Amino acid sequence: MDQRIFNQGLSVEATSLYLLLSALSDQGVHLTLDRVRPIWNAPEESLSTSFTELNGRGIAQQDETGTWHLNPAPQWRPA
C-alpha cells in the first residue's frame, strides 16, 4: 500500500477499495470483481463507482481477463 493514496482526494469508498485491493494483492489474490464483491461492505453501486474512480485516476486498471491491477504511484494521474 502506498501512503500517497490518502493525498489523492478520492472518495472514501474509492480509498477503501484501494486499501482492500492492496491487502488482497499482498496476499497473492487475483483482483477480480468476484473476489472483491463478497467482502465489500458497502452497496454494490459504490463498488462499481469506486472501481471507475480508481481507473480514471490511473490507480488501478483492468486487463482483458477482468483482473484488476494496482499501478505504482508515479503512474497515478492528479485529480
N, CA, C and O atoms as CSV, one atom per row, in Angstrom:
chain,resi,resn,atom,element,x,y,z
A,1,MET,N,N,0.846,-1.170,0.000
A,1,MET,CA,C,0.000,0.000,0.000
A,1,MET,C,C,0.893,1.235,0.000
A,1,MET,O,O,1.870,1.327,0.743
A,2,ASP,N,N,0.532,2.159,-0.840
A,2,ASP,CA,C,1.262,3.416,-0.910
A,2,ASP,C,C,0.502,4.472,-0.123
A,2,ASP,O,O,-0.663,4.752,-0.407
A,3,GLN,N,N,1.162,5.052,0.861
A,3,GLN,CA,C,0.529,6.059,1.731
A,3,GLN,C,C,0.019,7.265,0.953
A,3,GLN,O,O,-0.853,7.985,1.440
A,4,ARG,N,N,0.544,7.500,-0.243
A,4,ARG,CA,C,0.115,8.647,-1.050
A,4,ARG,C,C,-1.358,8.552,-1.451
A,4,ARG,O,O,-1.942,9.533,-1.911
A,5,ILE,N,N,-1.952,7.383,-1.279
A,5,ILE,CA,C,-3.371,7.229,-1.613
A,5,ILE,C,C,-4.230,8.203,-0.802
A,5,ILE,O,O,-5.280,8.647,-1.267
A,6,PHE,N,N,-3.781,8.528,0.405
A,6,PHE,CA,C,-4.575,9.399,1.280
A,6,PHE,C,C,-4.511,10.862,0.869
A,6,PHE,O,O,-5.267,11.680,1.393
A,7,ASN,N,N,-3.631,11.202,-0.051
A,7,ASN,CA,C,-3.493,12.579,-0.507
A,7,ASN,C,C,-4.038,12.777,-1.916
A,7,ASN,O,O,-3.741,13.780,-2.564
A,8,GLN,N,N,-4.830,11.829,-2.386
A,8,GLN,CA,C,-5.307,11.877,-3.764
A,8,GLN,C,C,-6.668,12.534,-3.931
A,8,GLN,O,O,-7.117,12.742,-5.058
A,9,GLY,N,N,-7.321,12.860,-2.845
A,9,GLY,CA,C,-8.635,13.496,-2.936
A,9,GLY,C,C,-9.722,12.557,-3.443
A,9,GLY,O,O,-10.719,13.000,-4.014
A,10,LEU,N,N,-9.528,11.273,-3.235
A,10,LEU,CA,C,-10.521,10.280,-3.659
A,10,LEU,C,C,-11.689,10.238,-2.682
A,10,LEU,O,O,-11.596,10.715,-1.551
A,11,SER,N,N,-12.780,9.660,-3.142
A,11,SER,CA,C,-13.904,9.429,-2.235
A,11,SER,C,C,-13.481,8.423,-1.169
A,11,SER,O,O,-12.508,7.688,-1.342
A,12,VAL,N,N,-14.216,8.401,-0.080
A,12,VAL,CA,C,-13.941,7.440,0.991
A,12,VAL,C,C,-14.044,6.018,0.450
A,12,VAL,O,O,-13.228,5.161,0.787
A,13,GLU,N,N,-15.042,5.771,-0.384
A,13,GLU,CA,C,-15.251,4.427,-0.924
A,13,GLU,C,C,-14.099,4.004,-1.831
A,13,GLU,O,O,-13.640,2.864,-1.755
A,14,ALA,N,N,-13.625,4.913,-2.694
A,14,ALA,CA,C,-12.511,4.575,-3.588
A,14,ALA,C,C,-11.230,4.332,-2.800
A,14,ALA,O,O,-10.457,3.430,-3.121
A,15,THR,N,N,-11.010,5.136,-1.774
A,15,THR,CA,C,-9.839,4.911,-0.919
A,15,THR,C,C,-9.955,3.566,-0.224
A,15,THR,O,O,-8.973,2.829,-0.138
A,16,SER,N,N,-11.132,3.238,0.270
A,16,SER,CA,C,-11.355,1.943,0.922
A,16,SER,C,C,-11.130,0.798,-0.053
A,16,SER,O,O,-10.544,-0.222,0.309
A,17,LEU,N,N,-11.590,0.961,-1.281
A,17,LEU,CA,C,-11.387,-0.084,-2.276
A,17,LEU,C,C,-9.899,-0.255,-2.568
A,17,LEU,O,O,-9.421,-1.383,-2.688
A,18,TYR,N,N,-9.174,0.830,-2.680
A,18,TYR,CA,C,-7.729,0.725,-2.883
A,18,TYR,C,C,-7.085,-0.066,-1.742
A,18,TYR,O,O,-6.270,-0.957,-1.985
A,19,LEU,N,N,-7.447,0.256,-0.515
A,19,LEU,CA,C,-6.878,-0.451,0.642
A,19,LEU,C,C,-7.220,-1.937,0.597
A,19,LEU,O,O,-6.372,-2.779,0.890
A,20,LEU,N,N,-8.449,-2.259,0.234
A,20,LEU,CA,C,-8.881,-3.649,0.118
A,20,LEU,C,C,-8.096,-4.354,-0.986
A,20,LEU,O,O,-7.591,-5.458,-0.782
A,21,LEU,N,N,-7.994,-3.723,-2.145
A,21,LEU,CA,C,-7.261,-4.322,-3.259
A,21,LEU,C,C,-5.785,-4.507,-2.910
A,21,LEU,O,O,-5.182,-5.522,-3.256
A,22,SER,N,N,-5.226,-3.548,-2.243
A,22,SER,CA,C,-3.825,-3.637,-1.851
A,22,SER,C,C,-3.596,-4.809,-0.896
A,22,SER,O,O,-2.632,-5.560,-1.045
A,23,ALA,N,N,-4.483,-4.959,0.077
A,23,ALA,CA,C,-4.361,-6.067,1.035
A,23,ALA,C,C,-4.506,-7.414,0.324
A,23,ALA,O,O,-3.739,-8.340,0.586
A,24,LEU,N,N,-5.474,-7.523,-0.562
A,24,LEU,CA,C,-5.662,-8.779,-1.298
A,24,LEU,C,C,-4.461,-9.074,-2.196
A,24,LEU,O,O,-4.006,-10.214,-2.290
A,25,SER,N,N,-3.960,-8.037,-2.849
A,25,SER,CA,C,-2.802,-8.200,-3.719
A,25,SER,C,C,-1.590,-8.682,-2.927
A,25,SER,O,O,-0.845,-9.547,-3.388
A,26,ASP,N,N,-1.396,-8.127,-1.749
A,26,ASP,CA,C,-0.282,-8.546,-0.887
A,26,ASP,C,C,-0.388,-10.017,-0.499
A,26,ASP,O,O,0.620,-10.658,-0.201
A,27,GLN,N,N,-1.610,-10.552,-0.501
A,27,GLN,CA,C,-1.838,-11.965,-0.174
A,27,GLN,C,C,-1.761,-12.850,-1.408
A,27,GLN,O,O,-1.891,-14.070,-1.308
A,28,GLY,N,N,-1.551,-12.243,-2.566
A,28,GLY,CA,C,-1.448,-13.008,-3.804
A,28,GLY,C,C,-2.776,-13.353,-4.447
A,28,GLY,O,O,-2.838,-14.216,-5.323
A,29,VAL,N,N,-3.836,-12.688,-4.022
A,29,VAL,CA,C,-5.173,-12.946,-4.548
A,29,VAL,C,C,-5.335,-12.214,-5.881
A,29,VAL,O,O,-4.923,-11.061,-6.008
A,30,HIS,N,N,-5.928,-12.874,-6.869
A,30,HIS,CA,C,-6.250,-12.211,-8.126
A,30,HIS,C,C,-7.364,-11.211,-7.862
A,30,HIS,O,O,-8.374,-11.549,-7.244
A,31,LEU,N,N,-7.185,-10.005,-8.321
A,31,LEU,CA,C,-8.124,-8.921,-8.036
A,31,LEU,C,C,-9.242,-8.891,-9.063
A,31,LEU,O,O,-9.212,-8.122,-10.023
A,32,THR,N,N,-10.215,-9.738,-8.839
A,32,THR,CA,C,-11.375,-9.791,-9.723
A,32,THR,C,C,-12.607,-9.321,-8.951
A,32,THR,O,O,-12.641,-9.339,-7.721
A,33,LEU,N,N,-13.601,-8.907,-9.704
A,33,LEU,CA,C,-14.851,-8.468,-9.092
A,33,LEU,C,C,-15.457,-9.582,-8.244
A,33,LEU,O,O,-15.992,-9.317,-7.168
A,34,ASP,N,N,-15.379,-10.821,-8.714
A,34,ASP,CA,C,-15.934,-11.950,-7.961
A,34,ASP,C,C,-15.222,-12.165,-6.631
A,34,ASP,O,O,-15.834,-12.650,-5.679
A,35,ARG,N,N,-13.946,-11.816,-6.546
A,35,ARG,CA,C,-13.199,-11.949,-5.291
A,35,ARG,C,C,-13.485,-10.800,-4.330
A,35,ARG,O,O,-13.514,-10.976,-3.112
A,36,VAL,N,N,-13.694,-9.628,-4.906
A,36,VAL,CA,C,-13.878,-8.430,-4.085
A,36,VAL,C,C,-15.314,-8.284,-3.587
A,36,VAL,O,O,-15.538,-7.907,-2.437
A,37,ARG,N,N,-16.274,-8.578,-4.440
A,37,ARG,CA,C,-17.696,-8.362,-4.118
A,37,ARG,C,C,-18.119,-8.968,-2.767
A,37,ARG,O,O,-18.790,-8.281,-1.996
A,38,PRO,N,N,-17.760,-10.216,-2.450
A,38,PRO,CA,C,-18.240,-10.790,-1.180
A,38,PRO,C,C,-17.709,-10.100,0.081
A,38,PRO,O,O,-18.315,-10.209,1.146
A,39,ILE,N,N,-16.601,-9.404,-0.033
A,39,ILE,CA,C,-16.049,-8.762,1.164
A,39,ILE,C,C,-16.232,-7.249,1.159
A,39,ILE,O,O,-15.826,-6.569,2.102
A,40,TRP,N,N,-16.836,-6.726,0.110
A,40,TRP,CA,C,-17.161,-5.299,0.044
A,40,TRP,C,C,-18.366,-5.052,0.922
A,40,TRP,O,O,-19.400,-5.694,0.740
A,41,ASN,N,N,-18.260,-4.132,1.874
A,41,ASN,CA,C,-19.347,-3.956,2.846
A,41,ASN,C,C,-20.186,-2.698,2.599
A,41,ASN,O,O,-20.864,-2.210,3.503
A,42,ALA,N,N,-20.136,-2.189,1.392
A,42,ALA,CA,C,-20.968,-1.040,1.018
A,42,ALA,C,C,-21.872,-1.484,-0.137
A,42,ALA,O,O,-21.712,-2.591,-0.650
A,43,PRO,N,N,-22.800,-0.651,-0.544
A,43,PRO,CA,C,-23.689,-1.033,-1.651
A,43,PRO,C,C,-22.908,-1.382,-2.930
A,43,PRO,O,O,-21.844,-0.823,-3.198
A,44,GLU,N,N,-23.452,-2.295,-3.690
A,44,GLU,CA,C,-22.838,-2.751,-4.943
A,44,GLU,C,C,-22.548,-1.577,-5.880
A,44,GLU,O,O,-21.512,-1.553,-6.545
A,45,GLU,N,N,-23.441,-0.628,-5.932
A,45,GLU,CA,C,-23.248,0.529,-6.801
A,45,GLU,C,C,-21.973,1.286,-6.450
A,45,GLU,O,O,-21.268,1.763,-7.339
A,46,SER,N,N,-21.675,1.398,-5.155
A,46,SER,CA,C,-20.468,2.126,-4.755
A,46,SER,C,C,-19.199,1.355,-5.128
A,46,SER,O,O,-18.144,1.961,-5.314
A,47,LEU,N,N,-19.289,0.047,-5.236
A,47,LEU,CA,C,-18.139,-0.744,-5.671
A,47,LEU,C,C,-17.808,-0.403,-7.116
A,47,LEU,O,O,-16.649,-0.157,-7.451
A,48,SER,N,N,-18.812,-0.390,-7.959
A,48,SER,CA,C,-18.617,-0.049,-9.365
A,48,SER,C,C,-18.091,1.373,-9.522
A,48,SER,O,O,-17.166,1.618,-10.297
A,49,THR,N,N,-18.677,2.299,-8.794
A,49,THR,CA,C,-18.252,3.695,-8.848
A,49,THR,C,C,-16.806,3.845,-8.379
A,49,THR,O,O,-16.045,4.633,-8.941
A,50,SER,N,N,-16.438,3.100,-7.365
A,50,SER,CA,C,-15.079,3.175,-6.826
A,50,SER,C,C,-14.060,2.609,-7.806
A,50,SER,O,O,-12.982,3.177,-7.976
A,51,PHE,N,N,-14.393,1.491,-8.455
A,51,PHE,CA,C,-13.506,0.958,-9.484
A,51,PHE,C,C,-13.332,1.985,-10.600
A,51,PHE,O,O,-12.219,2.196,-11.083
A,52,THR,N,N,-14.418,2.618,-11.007
A,52,THR,CA,C,-14.357,3.627,-12.062
A,52,THR,C,C,-13.474,4.797,-11.645
A,52,THR,O,O,-12.691,5.309,-12.446
A,53,GLU,N,N,-13.601,5.213,-10.400
A,53,GLU,CA,C,-12.794,6.320,-9.892
A,53,GLU,C,C,-11.308,5.954,-9.875
A,53,GLU,O,O,-10.473,6.748,-10.307
A,54,LEU,N,N,-10.977,4.774,-9.384
A,54,LEU,CA,C,-9.577,4.352,-9.360
A,54,LEU,C,C,-9.020,4.207,-10.769
A,54,LEU,O,O,-7.878,4.583,-11.035
A,55,ASN,N,N,-9.822,3.666,-11.662
A,55,ASN,CA,C,-9.389,3.501,-13.039
A,55,ASN,C,C,-9.175,4.854,-13.712
A,55,ASN,O,O,-8.194,5.046,-14.430
A,56,GLY,N,N,-10.078,5.776,-13.483
A,56,GLY,CA,C,-9.986,7.093,-14.090
A,56,GLY,C,C,-8.754,7.873,-13.669
A,56,GLY,O,O,-8.276,8.740,-14.400
A,57,ARG,N,N,-8.251,7.564,-12.504
A,57,ARG,CA,C,-7.058,8.249,-11.997
A,57,ARG,C,C,-5.776,7.460,-12.264
A,57,ARG,O,O,-4.690,7.891,-11.877
A,58,GLY,N,N,-5.898,6.315,-12.919
A,58,GLY,CA,C,-4.720,5.516,-13.228
A,58,GLY,C,C,-4.166,4.771,-12.033
A,58,GLY,O,O,-3.034,4.287,-12.069
A,59,ILE,N,N,-4.945,4.677,-10.985
A,59,ILE,CA,C,-4.506,3.986,-9.772
A,59,ILE,C,C,-4.676,2.483,-9.925
A,59,ILE,O,O,-3.866,1.702,-9.426
A,60,ALA,N,N,-5.721,2.091,-10.611
A,60,ALA,CA,C,-5.981,0.674,-10.892
A,60,ALA,C,C,-6.456,0.564,-12.331
A,60,ALA,O,O,-7.069,1.482,-12.877
A,61,GLN,N,N,-6.162,-0.563,-12.923
A,61,GLN,CA,C,-6.650,-0.808,-14.284
A,61,GLN,C,C,-7.023,-2.267,-14.422
A,61,GLN,O,O,-6.488,-3.137,-13.733
A,62,GLN,N,N,-7.937,-2.511,-15.311
A,62,GLN,CA,C,-8.452,-3.856,-15.543
A,62,GLN,C,C,-7.872,-4.382,-16.854
A,62,GLN,O,O,-7.851,-3.677,-17.862
A,63,ASP,N,N,-7.405,-5.623,-16.826
A,63,ASP,CA,C,-6.875,-6.212,-18.055
A,63,ASP,C,C,-7.980,-6.934,-18.817
A,63,ASP,O,O,-9.138,-6.945,-18.400
A,64,GLU,N,N,-7.605,-7.532,-19.930
A,64,GLU,CA,C,-8.589,-8.167,-20.807
A,64,GLU,C,C,-9.262,-9.387,-20.174
A,64,GLU,O,O,-10.304,-9.828,-20.657
A,65,THR,N,N,-8.688,-9.937,-19.104
A,65,THR,CA,C,-9.295,-11.093,-18.437
A,65,THR,C,C,-10.259,-10.679,-17.327
A,65,THR,O,O,-10.929,-11.521,-16.727
A,66,GLY,N,N,-10.323,-9.362,-17.059
A,66,GLY,CA,C,-11.192,-8.887,-15.983
A,66,GLY,C,C,-10.474,-8.734,-14.655
A,66,GLY,O,O,-11.094,-8.361,-13.659
A,67,THR,N,N,-9.181,-9.015,-14.622
A,67,THR,CA,C,-8.399,-8.870,-13.405
A,67,THR,C,C,-7.931,-7.423,-13.268
A,67,THR,O,O,-7.490,-6.805,-14.237
A,68,TRP,N,N,-8.033,-6.903,-12.069
A,68,TRP,CA,C,-7.584,-5.546,-11.783
A,68,TRP,C,C,-6.148,-5.578,-11.301
A,68,TRP,O,O,-5.716,-6.542,-10.669
A,69,HIS,N,N,-5.412,-4.521,-11.603
A,69,HIS,CA,C,-4.018,-4.374,-11.187
A,69,HIS,C,C,-3.831,-2.976,-10.624
A,69,HIS,O,O,-4.368,-2.004,-11.158
A,70,LEU,N,N,-3.069,-2.880,-9.547
A,70,LEU,CA,C,-2.754,-1.584,-8.962
A,70,LEU,C,C,-1.474,-1.063,-9.597
A,70,LEU,O,O,-0.478,-1.780,-9.697
A,71,ASN,N,N,-1.514,0.178,-10.018
A,71,ASN,CA,C,-0.347,0.807,-10.625
A,71,ASN,C,C,0.497,1.483,-9.562
A,71,ASN,O,O,-0.030,1.907,-8.534
A,72,PRO,N,N,1.795,1.592,-9.791
A,72,PRO,CA,C,2.640,2.330,-8.857
A,72,PRO,C,C,2.271,3.818,-8.844
A,72,PRO,O,O,1.813,4.360,-9.850
A,73,ALA,N,N,2.473,4.461,-7.707
A,73,ALA,CA,C,2.063,5.855,-7.522
A,73,ALA,C,C,2.589,6.811,-8.595
A,73,ALA,O,O,1.863,7.735,-8.962
A,74,PRO,N,N,3.799,6.644,-9.118
A,74,PRO,CA,C,4.241,7.577,-10.164
A,74,PRO,C,C,3.366,7.547,-11.430
A,74,PRO,O,O,3.433,8.470,-12.242
A,75,GLN,N,N,2.559,6.514,-11.602
A,75,GLN,CA,C,1.677,6.424,-12.757
A,75,GLN,C,C,0.295,7.013,-12.493
A,75,GLN,O,O,-0.499,7.156,-13.423
A,76,TRP,N,N,-0.006,7.355,-11.239
A,76,TRP,CA,C,-1.309,7.912,-10.909
A,76,TRP,C,C,-1.438,9.308,-11.521
A,76,TRP,O,O,-0.465,10.056,-11.609
A,77,ARG,N,N,-2.657,9.639,-11.939
A,77,ARG,CA,C,-2.944,10.948,-12.506
A,77,ARG,C,C,-3.569,11.840,-11.428
A,77,ARG,O,O,-4.371,11.377,-10.617
A,78,PRO,N,N,-3.200,13.103,-11.430
A,78,PRO,CA,C,-3.796,14.012,-10.425
A,78,PRO,C,C,-5.280,14.252,-10.712
A,78,PRO,O,O,-5.762,14.047,-11.825
A,79,ALA,N,N,-5.966,14.682,-9.692
A,79,ALA,CA,C,-7.412,14.970,-9.816
A,79,ALA,C,C,-7.641,16.143,-10.737
A,79,ALA,O,O,-8.786,16.534,-10.965
